[in-house]
Amino acid sequence: MQRKENNDYLKLMLLHMAMGGVVFLFRPLSVIYAALILICGCYYIVKNRNTHNEVLFWAAYLVAAEVFLRMTKGNIGNEFAKYGVIIFSLLGIYFSGISKKAIPYGIYLLLLIPGIIIGTLSLNFETDIRKAIVFNLLGPICLAISSIYNANKKVTFSDFEKITRWMAYPIGAMVVYLFLFNPNVRDVVTGTDSNSATSGGFGPNQVSTILGLGMFLAFVRLLFFSKNIFLICFNAFFLLVLSYRGIITFSRGGVYTGIMMIVMLLIATYPYISLKGKFKVNLLAVCLVVFGIGVFTYSISQTGGMVLNRYKGEDALGREKVSKFSGREELAAVELEMFMDNPIAGVGVGKNKEYREQLTGISAASHNEITRMLAEHGILGIVCLLILIITPLLLYFDNRQHIFLLSFYFFWFLTINHASMRVAAPAFIYSLALLKVILVEKPAVHRE
């Protein structure tokens, strides 16, 4: 069985990588690809009545494919992936029901309503109210519904093998597309700002986020699911390639988040492995640090030293930048000011952008979900954030075998602090932290 899964993994990964090349040559195929994900996902969930947790796998696949679909213009609407995850989760709720431990997320969903009402009443007439509310609130709604479905849902370690496999496939396609879109990094790097040319022509922040997630997925497959030397080499190389492409987006958040996820997984895994396993994990960690330094050094050489300046917070001439966070701290400060001026009910969903433009003349959407919640929802925003922050940690006390919980939790927390909820990944990955994991056997770290 293990050998069959390994063969399937390699075949499907190569197939997806080939698809990345085909889509580069003929981008309209991306729309067909997006439609097939949603249609096939719904078909198999309904056909099997979600007997084998099909919702998890199809939602995971769609979330991992979202940025690739966006950069290739295959996304059927900007929020296609979020709507898809919501549809899959609702089907899962219908067929599999929910746990009592999902109640906090039902409360969280209800607490969003006052902000919607206030936003609807206060937004300017020339503003597209529906678009403003959907842009700001579909991420939290996606998080709530996927969390309601996943809360205390029983899964095994083999389910995580399948989740990581399904998520890795579309990221593999995206990496091939990135190399074809920008084969020569030196030609497009002229400064230290986030670089869309090295990010497939799409937002570097979102691309970096998914590449950072891919780094974690490749590491998981390297640590737990590489049972022969070929798979070890393949997954190690995949990890290094993802790291390189993540670094040269010049968007640091996704890379830092991927590293943090790996660190948290190592910390959570230690109690479940033998002394021999600990030695191998230590050896793997040392090797990754060495190779990581090598990848970063190679990235510096390919960017003429610009990426080093970026990570040091300097401009192209080596001068320290006024803003270490690309202006995000200014946006967050204005949102905190909005909260202080409207602490009870907030300014309303979608009003954030208008209010900021009135105060500062800056027309920009929020990059920080925490300060956005405070600004738009007031005290109710604080309650919502407390629900999101505390609930997974409480579940962890009765779910210590969920060795991925802290990694998923930190992915959500770090991502919403630098990229808000622009993509579906932080919403869905957060919900995976709520799964009830039953280890049929302890995950062994060994090589045959």
JOVENGI-V125315 format. One line per field, one symbol per residue. burial: + if it has 16 or more other C-alpha atoms within 10 Angstrom, else -. A space follows every 10 residues. Layout:
burial = ???
//
This chain:
burial = -----+--+- -++--+++++ ++++--+-++ +-++--++-- ++--++--++ --++++++++ ++++++++++ +++++--+++ ++++++++++ +++--+-+-- ++-++--++- ++-+++-+++ --+-----+- -+++++++++ ++++++++++ +++-+++-++ ++++++++++ +++++++++- ++------+- ++++++++++ ++++++++++ ++++++++++ +++-+++--- ++--++-+++ ++++++++++ ++++++++++ ++++++-++- --+---++-+ +------+-- -+--++--++ -+++++++++ --++++---- -------+-- ++-++++++- -++-++++++ ++++++---- ----++++++ ++++++++++ +++++--+-- +++-++--+- ++++++++++ ++++++++++ ++++++++++ ++++++++-- --+-++--
//
